[in-house]
């Protein structure tokens, strides 16, 4: 007898704890109509929500409730049932809360089964629950009276006369809802008393996993406003219907951190939390020895791969690719070559390119190929692309020791170039001329890279040309991490734009703006534009013009509506503490830090929790000093690793720096402190 009573007490305590935890799931659940079916007034009923989602206003509601609100509002704007903000949309599912609901159901079913099997289970808890009193929250002033009356009815219930706390009131309603559900589950478990415990647990887990179906989110539907954004003057010149765009998934704006396939190292995460951004372990490697003890070899351009496993250096006629050792961060030469097309693992053992090289060079252009000079390079995870004089760019396959697999000769000079991390799209900016008037026109060319279905060899279909609505030459071009957006800036008028590439054959201009800065050639205008990884709502813009500090802006591309609407951004943060001579910026995959590089070679990191408020707390520190550069295209390259705990820097002298913020604790002997220049 005492043993049974002790068991029941333990199960009752578990149910009580589960009830307390379930309070976090008591949210707006569904719509109720008071009075007649047609003329009745709609109210929002609260309950235990198992399909919790977050709205664009930040409030958490049931997804089914949001669908009901959309149906009830028809063509009108949907208002939030909690904060009453209008024109809200469903942002994303809150998977931790949905998993919590499933876990509570599973644990509760286990506890209920143990209680029903006990012969001395109290009859009070076995009794059928009484009818539930609905607790309503009125979304408007007209329905506030009805909601107040409902609350009074609930408080007047004999079971709640002594309850005055709102939390206790929620507990009563949630408990009644739970008991009505667990009674059915307990009767089902009593019918299967002959089932072995292992099979019972397995079936309970299956019921727990399948009790609440996970709604299928169509991210494309949530972001459909991006496809409708357009500008009548931005159209593809060559819209080849045979080119089929690859299937893509638009990232949710609630998922600001980049999706990484790397497993989190708990120890490194602990070190990172204690060190970033003030403490780090510094590594420095020289790829080439200095000549005459004072001068070192200078490179024209350099690039680091997105997965941070290799980096590239180029001169006018040579290129080199180094691998990065994951253990000690040391570089090692893995492939090299010359502008003439020779390639190999060592300059002493170079191989001539295959005569079957995919090329668009005509006989008249072969002379250009012999005398061209390399100027820009970009490195993806699979390919190295190099562009330069004579309007030429080459594509080298890093999986074949840098073998050149594609060469293109443009009619117009190539001003800038970029490739996405997945090696599917190459974008470059050119300045063309109208055949009839001779006027200059800014053009962006999109070159897709597809794979042969049989041989898996890369193929290069005809490019797509985008005509910008300006004659101003393109100065910079950047593809987003998911290759769904293209950012570019112009040289003379300091404009910066965002083009949507979600439909690769129908690119759309979705945002445009201009900075009122010095537009002389000496100032270089806008030097870098980057979208935040996984969050196109945020963007960083840098410049070297006088009194033009870096900006973090809200692109507002999720708020555009209509075919001819183009978003107008707004400023969120102005980073004045690092000056105005900024050449590069790099966004952390964690979306909480930005690395900046100025003309003198100083590397800064600005750390802010959300980047959404200029008044929030943020710190800016000086991390490293590398080789300076007079022009932006000669400046060093910055890259955060996929985990966001290391910063890689490669300057034009071939010096490779690694700032490791997850190497150890601040009191460790090998950890050094950075210099803080700003704290807010």
FIDO-309544 format. One record per residue (C-alpha): x, y, z; residue number from 0; residue in one letter. Coordinates in Angstrom, 2 decimals. Layout:
N
       px       py       pz   nr  rest
        X        Y        Z  NUM     A
...
END
This chain:
680
       px       py       pz   nr  rest
     0.00     0.00     0.00    0     X
     2.65     2.63     0.84    1     X
     4.65     1.59    -2.23    2     X
     1.68     2.20    -4.53    3     X
     1.04     5.55    -2.90    4     X
     4.66     6.56    -3.39    5     X
     4.45     5.61    -7.07    6     X
     1.33     7.66    -7.57    7     X
     2.94    10.64    -5.87    8     X
     5.92    10.42    -8.21    9     X
     3.68    10.31   -11.30   10     X
     1.56    13.18   -10.03   11     X
     4.67    15.27    -9.47   12     X
     5.76    14.55   -13.03   13     X
     2.39    15.67   -14.38   14     X
     2.60    18.81   -12.27   15     X
     6.05    19.63   -13.69   16     X
     4.82    18.99   -17.21   17     X
     1.89    21.33   -16.61   18     X
     4.30    24.06   -15.51   19     X
     6.45    23.56   -18.60   20     X
     3.39    23.55   -20.85   21     X
     2.60    27.13   -19.78   22     X
     5.16    28.24   -22.39   23     X
     2.88    26.84   -25.11   24     X
    -0.26    28.73   -24.01   25     X
    -0.66    31.07   -27.00   26     X
    -3.35    32.31   -29.42   27     X
    -4.78    29.10   -30.88   28     X
    -7.91    29.61   -33.00   29     X
   -10.77    31.95   -33.94   30     X
   -14.20    31.80   -32.31   31     X
   -17.33    33.58   -33.45   32     X
   -19.82    34.89   -30.87   33     X
   -23.50    35.12   -31.68   34     X
   -24.89    34.22   -35.09   35     X
   -22.79    32.33   -37.59   36     X
   -22.61    35.22   -40.03   37     X
   -23.01    38.33   -37.91   38     X
   -21.08    37.09   -34.90   39     X
   -17.93    38.82   -33.72   40     X
   -14.60    37.03   -34.04   41     X
   -12.46    36.42   -30.98   42     X
    -9.09    34.78   -30.54   43     X
    -9.08    31.79   -28.21   44     X
    -5.96    30.86   -26.29   45     X
    -4.84    27.28   -25.79   46     X
    -1.92    24.88   -25.90   47     X
    -0.34    25.47   -29.31   48     X
     1.56    22.62   -30.92   49     X
     2.27    24.35   -34.25   50     X
     3.88    27.46   -32.82   51     X
     5.16    30.00   -35.37   52     X
     6.56    33.53   -35.27   53     X
     5.12    36.47   -37.21   54     X
     7.03    39.33   -38.78   55     X
     6.06    41.53   -35.83   56     X
     7.80    39.11   -33.43   57     X
     4.70    37.65   -31.78   58     X
     4.21    33.89   -31.45   59     X
     0.89    32.32   -32.48   60     X
    -0.48    29.09   -33.89   61     X
     0.10    28.60   -37.60   62     X
    -3.48    27.40   -38.05   63     X
    -4.69    30.62   -36.39   64     X
    -2.69    32.68   -38.88   65     X
    -4.31    30.76   -41.74   66     X
    -7.74    31.47   -40.27   67     X
    -6.90    35.16   -39.94   68     X
    -5.85    35.26   -43.60   69     X
    -9.11    33.64   -44.68   70     X
   -11.18    35.95   -42.48   71     X
    -9.37    39.08   -43.68   72     X
    -9.77    38.11   -47.36   73     X
    -8.20    41.03   -49.28   74     X
    -7.64    43.21   -46.23   75     X
    -4.40    43.46   -44.32   76     X
    -3.93    40.83   -41.60   77     X
    -3.48    42.25   -38.10   78     X
    -1.56    40.56   -35.32   79     X
    -3.94    39.25   -32.60   80     X
    -1.47    40.21   -29.86   81     X
     0.14    43.57   -30.75   82     X
    -2.48    44.63   -33.34   83     X
     0.20    45.51   -35.89   84     X
    -1.16    45.38   -39.44   85     X
     0.21    43.87   -42.63   86     X
     1.97    41.01   -40.84   87     X
     3.14    37.78   -42.41   88     X
     4.14    34.31   -41.24   89     X
     7.91    34.36   -40.75   90     X
     8.92    30.84   -39.69   91     X
     8.08    27.85   -37.55   92     X
     9.54    27.70   -34.03   93     X
    10.81    24.16   -34.13   94     X
    12.13    24.02   -30.52   95     X
     8.65    24.79   -29.17   96     X
     7.06    22.25   -31.52   97     X
     9.54    19.62   -30.37   98     X
     8.80    20.60   -26.77   99     X
     5.08    19.97   -27.35  100     X
     5.80    16.52   -28.72  101     X
     8.09    15.66   -25.83  102     X
     5.51    16.79   -23.28  103     X
     2.85    14.62   -24.95  104     X
     5.13    11.61   -24.91  105     X
     6.16    12.03   -21.26  106     X
     2.59    12.72   -20.22  107     X
     1.29     9.62   -21.98  108     X
     3.92     7.56   -20.17  109     X
     2.98     9.03   -16.77  110     X
    -0.76     8.61   -17.47  111     X
    -0.29     4.97   -18.42  112     X
     1.52     4.31   -15.15  113     X
    -1.29     5.94   -13.22  114     X
    -4.07     3.99   -14.92  115     X
    -2.30     0.69   -14.23  116     X
    -2.18     1.53   -10.53  117     X
    -5.16     0.07    -8.62  118     X
    -5.20     2.85    -6.07  119     X
    -5.30     5.67    -8.60  120     X
    -7.46     8.40    -7.03  121     X
   -10.96     8.60    -8.41  122     X
   -10.78    12.35    -8.42  123     X
    -8.21    12.38   -11.24  124     X
   -10.01     9.56   -13.09  125     X
   -13.17    11.59   -13.33  126     X
   -14.03    13.13   -16.65  127     X
   -12.99    16.74   -16.90  128     X
   -15.64    19.38   -16.92  129     X
   -16.35    21.56   -19.88  130     X
   -13.66    24.09   -20.59  131     X
   -14.15    27.77   -20.23  132     X
   -12.84    29.66   -23.22  133     X
   -10.39    32.42   -22.50  134     X
   -10.59    34.96   -25.31  135     X
    -8.48    37.91   -26.25  136     X
   -10.19    40.54   -28.33  137     X
    -8.26    41.90   -31.29  138     X
   -10.20    45.16   -31.33  139     X
   -11.77    47.65   -28.95  140     X
   -15.29    46.57   -29.91  141     X
   -14.67    43.04   -28.71  142     X
   -12.81    43.93   -25.51  143     X
   -16.04    43.87   -23.48  144     X
   -16.86    40.37   -24.59  145     X
   -13.40    39.19   -23.65  146     X
   -13.74    40.79   -20.21  147     X
   -17.06    39.00   -19.66  148     X
   -15.48    35.72   -20.62  149     X
   -12.73    36.29   -18.08  150     X
   -15.31    37.02   -15.40  151     X
   -17.12    33.78   -16.21  152     X
   -13.92    31.86   -15.86  153     X
   -13.11    33.52   -12.55  154     X
   -16.58    32.82   -11.24  155     X
   -16.14    29.08   -11.75  156     X
   -16.21    27.29    -8.35  157     X
   -12.91    25.63    -9.08  158     X
   -11.19    28.99    -9.51  159     X
   -12.72    31.15    -6.78  160     X
    -9.49    31.24    -4.84  161     X
    -7.31    31.75    -7.91  162     X
    -6.39    35.34    -8.68  163     X
    -3.13    35.03   -10.57  164     X
    -3.23    35.14   -14.36  165     X
    -0.56    32.43   -14.49  166     X
    -2.69    30.19   -12.30  167     X
    -5.67    30.90   -14.53  168     X
    -3.66    29.79   -17.54  169     X
    -2.64    26.69   -15.61  170     X
    -6.27    25.73   -14.98  171     X
    -7.30    26.05   -18.61  172     X
    -4.19    24.24   -19.88  173     X
    -4.70    21.43   -17.36  174     X
    -8.30    20.90   -18.46  175     X
    -7.27    20.76   -22.08  176     X
    -4.55    18.27   -21.23  177     X
    -6.78    15.98   -19.12  178     X
    -9.35    15.76   -21.90  179     X
    -6.63    14.50   -24.24  180     X
    -4.81    12.20   -21.84  181     X
    -8.02    10.37   -20.88  182     X
    -8.34     9.09   -24.44  183     X
    -4.68     8.07   -24.44  184     X
    -5.00     6.28   -21.08  185     X
    -8.03     4.29   -22.26  186     X
    -6.08     3.28   -25.34  187     X
    -3.12     2.19   -23.22  188     X
    -5.38     0.13   -20.94  189     X
    -6.68    -1.76   -23.96  190     X
    -3.13    -2.82   -24.84  191     X
    -2.10    -4.14   -21.41  192     X
    -0.83    -7.37   -22.98  193     X
     1.80    -5.57   -25.03  194     X
     5.40    -6.01   -23.90  195     X
     7.02    -2.89   -22.37  196     X
     9.49    -2.56   -25.27  197     X
     6.74    -2.55   -27.89  198     X
     4.65    -0.22   -25.72  199     X
     7.48     2.29   -25.51  200     X
     8.12     2.02   -29.25  201     X
     4.44     2.56   -30.09  202     X
     4.28     5.48   -27.64  203     X
     7.23     7.10   -29.34  204     X
     5.59     6.63   -32.72  205     X
     2.40     8.21   -31.42  206     X
     4.41    11.06   -29.95  207     X
     6.24    11.67   -33.22  208     X
     3.10    11.47   -35.32  209     X
     0.57    13.10   -33.00  210     X
     1.26    16.59   -34.32  211     X
     2.06    16.63   -38.04  212     X
     4.83    19.04   -38.91  213     X
     3.41    21.58   -41.40  214     X
     5.16    21.72   -44.72  215     X
     6.55    25.20   -45.23  216     X
     6.82    26.57   -48.69  217     X
     9.58    29.10   -48.34  218     X
     8.97    30.21   -51.90  219     X
     5.42    31.18   -50.92  220     X
     6.66    33.14   -47.91  221     X
     9.03    35.07   -50.16  222     X
     6.76    35.45   -53.18  223     X
     7.02    39.24   -52.94  224     X
    10.64    39.01   -54.09  225     X
     9.64    37.45   -57.40  226     X
     7.10    40.17   -58.06  227     X
     9.59    42.99   -57.51  228     X
    10.63    44.37   -60.84  229     X
    11.78    47.37   -62.76  230     X
    10.70    47.85   -66.33  231     X
    14.14    49.08   -67.35  232     X
    15.95    46.03   -65.96  233     X
    15.39    43.17   -68.37  234     X
    17.57    40.31   -69.62  235     X
    18.87    41.01   -73.10  236     X
    19.39    37.34   -73.90  237     X
    16.51    35.41   -72.32  238     X
    17.17    31.93   -73.64  239     X
    14.14    29.75   -72.93  240     X
    16.28    26.62   -73.13  241     X
    18.18    27.63   -70.00  242     X
    16.45    26.03   -67.04  243     X
    17.19    27.48   -63.64  244     X
    18.25    25.10   -60.90  245     X
    15.87    24.28   -58.09  246     X
    16.69    26.46   -55.11  247     X
    15.41    26.98   -51.60  248     X
    15.07    30.50   -50.26  249     X
    16.34    30.71   -46.67  250     X
    13.97    31.79   -43.95  251     X
    14.62    35.27   -42.56  252     X
    14.23    33.92   -39.05  253     X
    17.16    31.62   -39.63  254     X
    19.88    34.28   -39.68  255     X
    22.75    31.91   -39.06  256     X
    24.09    30.07   -42.07  257     X
    23.22    26.39   -42.27  258     X
    26.47    24.53   -41.66  259     X
    27.09    20.84   -42.09  260     X
    29.89    20.96   -39.55  261     X
    29.21    19.48   -36.14  262     X
    29.55    21.97   -33.31  263     X
    32.53    21.41   -31.09  264     X
    31.33    22.14   -27.56  265     X
    34.82    22.92   -26.32  266     X
    35.50    25.39   -29.13  267     X
    32.10    26.98   -28.61  268     X
    32.97    27.47   -24.96  269     X
    36.33    29.03   -25.84  270     X
    34.69    31.24   -28.47  271     X
    32.07    32.49   -26.02  272     X
    34.81    33.52   -23.59  273     X
    37.22    35.04   -26.14  274     X
    35.29    36.69   -28.96  275     X
    36.05    39.39   -29.93  276     X
    38.79    40.47   -27.50  277     X
    41.07    37.41   -27.30  278     X
    42.51    35.20   -30.03  279     X
    45.40    32.97   -31.03  280     X
    47.35    34.55   -33.89  281     X
    48.94    32.56   -36.73  282     X
    51.08    34.08   -39.50  283     X
    52.64    32.35   -42.52  284     X
    54.71    33.71   -45.42  285     X
    54.08    31.91   -48.70  286     X
    57.22    33.44   -50.28  287     X
    60.55    34.40   -48.67  288     X
    61.55    38.03   -48.79  289     X
    64.05    39.16   -51.39  290     X
    67.14    41.12   -50.27  291     X
    65.82    41.05   -46.71  292     X
    63.57    44.09   -47.14  293     X
    61.28    43.69   -50.14  294     X
    58.85    40.87   -50.77  295     X
    57.01    39.66   -53.83  296     X
    53.78    41.56   -54.51  297     X
    50.63    39.96   -55.91  298     X
    47.99    41.76   -57.93  299     X
    44.97    40.01   -56.44  300     X
    44.09    37.16   -54.07  301     X
    41.07    35.16   -52.91  302     X
    40.06    32.67   -50.17  303     X
    37.61    29.85   -50.85  304     X
    34.24    29.95   -49.01  305     X
    34.97    26.70   -47.14  306     X
    38.37    28.12   -46.07  307     X
    40.30    25.08   -47.30  308     X
    42.45    26.92   -49.87  309     X
    43.43    30.35   -51.16  310     X
    44.75    31.76   -54.44  311     X
    47.39    34.37   -55.39  312     X
    47.91    35.86   -58.86  313     X
    50.45    38.05   -60.61  314     X
    50.21    39.41   -64.15  315     X
    51.22    36.07   -65.73  316     X
    51.14    33.43   -62.93  317     X
    48.70    32.02   -60.42  318     X
    49.11    29.83   -57.31  319     X
    46.63    27.92   -55.14  320     X
    47.50    26.80   -51.60  321     X
    45.65    24.39   -49.33  322     X
    45.09    25.26   -45.66  323     X
    45.94    22.60   -43.10  324     X
    42.97    22.21   -40.78  325     X
    45.18    21.34   -37.78  326     X
    47.91    23.99   -37.75  327     X
    46.50    26.39   -40.43  328     X
    49.75    26.17   -42.43  329     X
    49.48    26.67   -46.23  330     X
    50.87    24.27   -48.86  331     X
    51.12    24.77   -52.63  332     X
    48.78    22.33   -54.40  333     X
    48.47    23.78   -57.93  334     X
    49.87    26.59   -60.02  335     X
    49.98    27.80   -63.59  336     X
    50.55    30.57   -66.09  337     X
    48.28    32.90   -68.03  338     X
    49.20    31.00   -71.21  339     X
    47.20    28.01   -69.92  340     X
    49.94    25.77   -68.48  341     X
    49.09    24.18   -65.13  342     X
    50.39    21.64   -62.63  343     X
    51.34    20.99   -59.03  344     X
    54.74    22.70   -59.39  345     X
    56.15    25.38   -61.67  346     X
    58.90    22.93   -62.64  347     X
    56.35    20.40   -63.89  348     X
    53.68    22.23   -65.86  349     X
    51.33    20.60   -68.37  350     X
    50.03    22.21   -71.56  351     X
    46.23    22.59   -71.68  352     X
    44.21    20.04   -73.61  353     X
    43.34    21.02   -77.19  354     X
    39.70    20.13   -76.42  355     X
    39.42    23.10   -74.05  356     X
    35.93    24.60   -74.01  357     X
    36.39    28.06   -75.45  358     X
    34.57    30.84   -77.23  359     X
    37.74    32.35   -78.72  360     X
    37.67    33.06   -82.43  361     X
    40.69    33.10   -84.68  362     X
    40.84    36.89   -84.45  363     X
    40.98    36.72   -80.64  364     X
    43.90    34.33   -80.32  365     X
    46.38    37.19   -80.44  366     X
    44.65    38.77   -77.46  367     X
    45.01    35.55   -75.51  368     X
    48.80    35.55   -75.95  369     X
    49.34    39.09   -74.66  370     X
    46.74    39.39   -71.88  371     X
    47.54    40.23   -68.24  372     X
    45.73    38.83   -65.21  373     X
    44.09    41.29   -62.83  374     X
    41.19    39.81   -60.81  375     X
    40.64    36.35   -59.33  376     X
    37.86    34.66   -57.39  377     X
    38.03    31.22   -55.80  378     X
    35.00    29.01   -55.11  379     X
    35.06    25.57   -53.55  380     X
    35.63    23.95   -56.97  381     X
    36.81    26.57   -59.47  382     X
    39.27    29.42   -59.82  383     X
    38.24    32.20   -62.20  384     X
    40.74    34.80   -63.42  385     X
    39.97    37.87   -65.51  386     X
    42.18    40.60   -66.87  387     X
    43.07    42.66   -69.89  388     X
    41.87    41.96   -73.44  389     X
    38.40    41.18   -71.94  390     X
    39.39    37.58   -71.11  391     X
    38.50    35.34   -68.19  392     X
    39.53    31.74   -67.55  393     X
    37.92    29.02   -65.43  394     X
    40.27    26.52   -63.75  395     X
    39.08    23.25   -62.19  396     X
    40.67    22.81   -58.76  397     X
    39.74    19.12   -58.76  398     X
    42.09    18.63   -61.74  399     X
    45.15    20.52   -60.41  400     X
    43.91    23.81   -61.87  401     X
    43.28    22.61   -65.41  402     X
    41.70    25.38   -67.54  403     X
    38.27    24.14   -68.64  404     X
    36.69    27.30   -70.06  405     X
    37.93    30.50   -71.65  406     X
    35.75    33.43   -72.66  407     X
    36.66    36.57   -74.59  408     X
    34.17    39.40   -74.15  409     X
    33.52    42.18   -76.64  410     X
    33.75    44.75   -73.85  411     X
    36.23    45.17   -70.98  412     X
    35.50    43.22   -67.76  413     X
    35.48    45.52   -64.73  414     X
    34.71    43.08   -61.89  415     X
    33.92    39.41   -61.42  416     X
    32.52    36.99   -58.81  417     X
    31.49    33.33   -58.41  418     X
    29.07    31.80   -55.90  419     X
    30.34    29.30   -53.26  420     X
    28.56    26.34   -54.88  421     X
    30.25    27.02   -58.23  422     X
    27.01    27.37   -60.18  423     X
    26.98    31.01   -61.28  424     X
    29.66    33.41   -62.51  425     X
    28.75    37.10   -62.60  426     X
    30.83    39.88   -64.10  427     X
    30.26    43.51   -64.96  428     X
    31.09    45.11   -68.29  429     X
    30.55    48.50   -69.93  430     X
    28.95    48.19   -73.36  431     X
    28.03    50.67   -76.08  432     X
    24.82    51.12   -77.98  433     X
    25.23    50.18   -81.63  434     X
    23.21    53.12   -82.92  435     X
    23.95    56.00   -80.55  436     X
    27.33    54.88   -79.20  437     X
    26.25    55.69   -75.65  438     X
    27.81    53.64   -72.84  439     X
    25.64    51.21   -70.91  440     X
    26.29    49.23   -67.70  441     X
    25.77    45.49   -68.20  442     X
    25.90    42.46   -65.90  443     X
    26.58    39.06   -67.46  444     X
    25.43    35.86   -65.74  445     X
    27.29    32.71   -66.80  446     X
    25.77    29.49   -65.48  447     X
    27.79    26.35   -64.77  448     X
    25.85    23.11   -65.19  449     X
    26.87    19.47   -64.95  450     X
    26.51    16.87   -67.68  451     X
    24.01    14.24   -66.54  452     X
    26.13    11.41   -67.94  453     X
    29.76    12.44   -67.40  454     X
    29.21    15.06   -64.61  455     X
    31.62    17.34   -66.47  456     X
    31.00    21.09   -66.11  457     X
    29.22    22.75   -69.02  458     X
    28.82    26.43   -69.84  459     X
    25.55    27.36   -71.59  460     X
    25.13    30.73   -73.35  461     X
    25.30    33.63   -70.86  462     X
    22.46    35.91   -69.82  463     X
    22.98    39.67   -70.05  464     X
    21.25    42.12   -67.71  465     X
    20.95    45.76   -68.72  466     X
    21.07    48.15   -65.77  467     X
    18.96    51.32   -65.94  468     X
    22.11    53.49   -65.67  469     X
    25.06    54.41   -67.84  470     X
    27.34    54.57   -64.83  471     X
    30.07    51.86   -65.05  472     X
    29.88    49.00   -62.57  473     X
    32.55    49.18   -59.88  474     X
    31.88    46.12   -57.63  475     X
    29.79    42.98   -57.93  476     X
    28.96    40.35   -55.28  477     X
    26.84    37.19   -55.31  478     X
    25.07    36.26   -52.08  479     X
    26.00    33.07   -50.28  480     X
    22.99    31.21   -51.70  481     X
    23.43    32.81   -55.17  482     X
    19.86    34.12   -55.10  483     X
    20.81    37.80   -54.99  484     X
    23.36    39.94   -56.77  485     X
    24.64    43.19   -55.30  486     X
    26.59    45.71   -57.34  487     X
    27.68    49.33   -57.15  488     X
    28.52    51.96   -59.74  489     X
    31.70    53.99   -60.04  490     X
    30.71    57.58   -60.73  491     X
    27.34    58.12   -59.06  492     X
    27.92    55.76   -56.09  493     X
    24.72    53.77   -56.57  494     X
    24.24    50.34   -55.06  495     X
    21.65    47.84   -56.24  496     X
    20.24    44.39   -55.44  497     X
    19.08    42.11   -58.26  498     X
    17.02    39.00   -57.52  499     X
    18.25    35.85   -59.32  500     X
    15.62    33.50   -57.91  501     X
    14.42    33.02   -61.48  502     X
    17.73    33.00   -63.30  503     X
    16.12    33.74   -66.68  504     X
    14.07    36.62   -65.26  505     X
    16.36    38.73   -63.06  506     X
    14.61    41.55   -61.20  507     X
    15.87    44.82   -59.76  508     X
    14.43    44.79   -56.23  509     X
    16.41    47.51   -54.44  510     X
    18.31    50.64   -55.43  511     X
    19.84    53.54   -53.57  512     X
    22.65    56.09   -53.80  513     X
    25.22    57.50   -51.38  514     X
    25.86    61.24   -51.44  515     X
    29.65    61.05   -51.30  516     X
    32.67    62.34   -53.17  517     X
    32.57    60.79   -56.67  518     X
    36.08    61.66   -57.80  519     X
    38.35    58.91   -59.10  520     X
    40.66    59.50   -56.15  521     X
    37.94    58.52   -53.66  522     X
    37.08    55.23   -55.45  523     X
    33.44    55.63   -54.34  524     X
    31.76    52.49   -52.98  525     X
    34.32    49.72   -52.52  526     X
    32.28    46.77   -51.20  527     X
    28.66    45.65   -50.82  528     X
    27.75    42.43   -49.01  529     X
    24.48    40.85   -47.92  530     X
    24.35    39.00   -44.61  531     X
    24.54    35.20   -44.96  532     X
    21.04    33.75   -44.89  533     X
    19.46    37.15   -44.18  534     X
    19.05    39.42   -47.24  535     X
    17.28    42.01   -45.08  536     X
    20.69    43.27   -43.90  537     X
    23.50    44.63   -46.02  538     X
    26.87    46.30   -45.39  539     X
    28.21    49.08   -47.66  540     X
    31.77    50.46   -47.45  541     X
    33.53    53.35   -49.17  542     X
    36.83    55.25   -49.20  543     X
    35.31    58.68   -49.92  544     X
    35.63    61.52   -47.43  545     X
    33.25    61.34   -44.45  546     X
    31.58    58.16   -45.73  547     X
    31.76    55.65   -42.89  548     X
    30.60    52.05   -43.41  549     X
    26.86    51.50   -43.14  550     X
    24.67    48.58   -42.10  551     X
    21.33    49.04   -43.84  552     X
    17.91    47.43   -43.88  553     X
    17.27    46.51   -47.51  554     X
    13.47    46.18   -46.99  555     X
    13.26    43.76   -49.91  556     X
    10.71    41.67   -48.00  557     X
     8.33    44.63   -47.81  558     X
     8.05    45.39   -51.51  559     X
     4.70    44.75   -53.13  560     X
     3.79    45.01   -56.77  561     X
     5.46    44.40   -60.09  562     X
     6.98    47.87   -60.46  563     X
     7.95    48.42   -56.84  564     X
    11.61    48.76   -55.88  565     X
    12.65    48.83   -52.22  566     X
    14.28    51.90   -50.69  567     X
    16.69    50.94   -47.87  568     X
    17.14    52.64   -44.52  569     X
    20.26    52.98   -42.36  570     X
    20.57    50.90   -39.19  571     X
    24.16    51.41   -38.01  572     X
    26.82    53.91   -39.02  573     X
    30.29    52.68   -38.04  574     X
    32.08    56.00   -37.49  575     X
    34.76    54.73   -35.11  576     X
    36.89    53.04   -37.81  577     X
    37.10    56.00   -40.19  578     X
    36.03    56.30   -43.82  579     X
    38.89    54.72   -45.82  580     X
    37.46    51.20   -45.85  581     X
    38.33    48.81   -48.69  582     X
    36.66    45.54   -47.70  583     X
    34.08    44.08   -45.34  584     X
    33.23    40.48   -44.42  585     X
    30.15    39.24   -42.56  586     X
    30.40    36.50   -39.94  587     X
    28.19    33.43   -40.59  588     X
    26.84    34.00   -37.08  589     X
    25.49    37.39   -38.28  590     X
    26.74    39.11   -35.13  591     X
    30.05    40.57   -36.35  592     X
    31.56    42.35   -39.36  593     X
    35.26    42.51   -40.23  594     X
    36.54    45.68   -41.94  595     X
    39.81    46.43   -43.74  596     X
    40.97    50.02   -44.21  597     X
    43.46    51.52   -46.64  598     X
    46.32    51.36   -44.13  599     X
    45.91    47.60   -43.66  600     X
    44.19    47.71   -40.26  601     X
    41.63    44.94   -39.72  602     X
    38.74    45.73   -37.38  603     X
    35.87    43.62   -36.06  604     X
    32.61    45.25   -35.04  605     X
    30.53    42.95   -32.83  606     X
    26.82    43.65   -32.25  607     X
    24.10    41.27   -30.99  608     X
    21.48    41.75   -33.72  609     X
    22.62    44.53   -36.09  610     X
    19.06    45.86   -36.05  611     X
    19.43    48.90   -33.83  612     X
    22.00    51.71   -33.86  613     X
    21.51    52.23   -30.10  614     X
    22.30    48.67   -29.15  615     X
    25.52    47.64   -27.42  616     X
    28.40    47.03   -29.77  617     X
    32.17    46.75   -29.56  618     X
    34.81    47.50   -32.16  619     X
    38.33    46.13   -31.80  620     X
    41.55    46.22   -33.81  621     X
    42.50    42.63   -34.66  622     X
    45.44    42.76   -37.03  623     X
    47.58    44.99   -39.26  624     X
    48.44    43.66   -42.73  625     X
    49.98    45.09   -45.91  626     X
    48.44    48.39   -46.96  627     X
    47.01    49.02   -50.42  628     X
    46.39    52.24   -52.31  629     X
    43.57    50.77   -54.44  630     X
    40.72    48.55   -53.30  631     X
    41.49    45.77   -55.80  632     X
    45.01    45.46   -54.34  633     X
    43.80    45.22   -50.72  634     X
    43.85    42.07   -48.61  635     X
    41.07    39.47   -48.62  636     X
    39.01    38.61   -45.52  637     X
    37.02    35.45   -44.86  638     X
    35.32    33.93   -41.80  639     X
    35.34    30.15   -41.61  640     X
    31.94    28.35   -41.83  641     X
    31.77    28.04   -38.03  642     X
    32.45    31.77   -37.58  643     X
    35.19    31.31   -34.96  644     X
    38.21    32.04   -37.21  645     X
    39.08    35.01   -39.40  646     X
    41.41    34.36   -42.36  647     X
    43.36    37.27   -43.91  648     X
    45.52    37.16   -47.05  649     X
    47.37    40.30   -48.17  650     X
    49.13    41.24   -51.42  651     X
    52.55    40.25   -50.04  652     X
    51.41    36.63   -49.82  653     X
    51.27    36.70   -46.02  654     X
    48.53    34.53   -44.57  655     X
    47.01    35.41   -41.17  656     X
    44.66    33.33   -39.03  657     X
    42.86    34.87   -36.04  658     X
    41.51    31.93   -34.01  659     X
    38.94    33.00   -31.38  660     X
    38.25    29.42   -30.27  661     X
    41.79    28.23   -29.56  662     X
    41.68    28.46   -25.77  663     X
    40.63    30.50   -22.75  664     X
    41.78    34.13   -22.26  665     X
    44.16    33.16   -19.43  666     X
    46.03    30.73   -21.68  667     X
    49.65    31.60   -22.43  668     X
    49.18    31.48   -26.23  669     X
    46.16    33.76   -26.27  670     X
    46.74    37.47   -26.90  671     X
    44.42    40.41   -26.40  672     X
    43.16    42.72   -29.14  673     X
    42.95    46.47   -28.83  674     X
    39.48    47.83   -28.15  675     X
    38.80    51.16   -29.85  676     X
    35.06    51.55   -29.25  677     X
    32.53    50.28   -26.71  678     X
    28.87    51.22   -26.49  679     X
END
